[in-house]
């Protein structure tokens, strides 16, 4: 069983939206590595507590770290950015995990396009394909399935979408016109929604999604401080089997 922990960056609006992109990033960990990976993350959080005073119960939420830190304002802004970079570097050394990434360019979409559906359909398809083709690194079972664990989003809409894809999932043909029906058979159950405050895995996915977005359109502070390229530090664990269109395996829609 593969767990896909997913978080978003940007928004799905098309009219008067403050963002030009919508990003999804998913951290994939196999059940056989889950406990080991969790213990490694907890040990890393203890290091952050000793080094920077970030408590284990305090949430790492990248956008808030930069723009609205609340109680974390006690930690200097430049240090908060350093913490986020440490998170990226920590992840890049984790064995047996993989990161799936989708970014939707809202600037080339029509008013009738559903950004939410475009992004999530793409992510779920790539998750299914990678499991089916046994392209994830690390341990495997003879037959593996996947489960989505997502930060709080539009739960009813995602549930309906995931159920539909089990039965009806047309995929455009790579050559020529038309499409093929490829039902999503490797992803089990409805997506499980978790509050990121209570999931270290989703907090990692949050940081990844934030810097995926910043790679395409960095905010002023991230750009000035050189954080635009932090996403590239994840290179070793990016799921490049998701697409051959670029060097990072980012699925661009």
GITA-V871700 format. One record per helix or strand of 2 or more residues. SS is the DSSP state (H for helix, E for strand). FROM is the first residue (numbers start at 0). LEN is the number of residues. Records with the same first field share a line. If there is no record, write none. Layout:
SS: FROM-LEN, FROM-LEN
//
This chain:
E: 1-9, 20-10, 97-8, 145-6, 169-3, 178-3, 191-3, 250-2
H: 30-22, 61-6, 69-5, 76-16, 105-3, 114-18, 154-13, 195-3, 199-17, 219-5, 226-11, 239-3
//
